[in-house]
Amino acid sequence: MVACEGKTDLSGRWRTGFGTLNLTQKGDSLFGEFEGGGKFEGFIRNDTVYFRISEASFTSYTLTGFGLIKDKNNIKGKVGEEGSKTFDGTFYMMKLR
């Protein structure tokens, strides 16, 4: 596990279960767009990314979730519908080179 806040830049292209994500990091804030359509907004706290996905072409719901930063190239966690108290989906990000 990596303590990442402000130290590792997660900017770049990522493969996710929802498609390719182009991500930009500014401080501990994350902003991105999925190549197929959709916005990604999040922030980093310690070794975890907390995020929200909206306006996505792959779902009619707004999604929220979190992912543990395994290393600078791998993030894995859970995702669910915004407002739900359960995170019933698996979420992953693997950095493309």
Summary of the structure (lengths in Angstrom):
residues: 97
radius of gyration: 12.2
end to end distance: 20.6
largest distance: 35.0
contacts: 294
relative contact order: 0.23
helix: 0%
strand: 59%
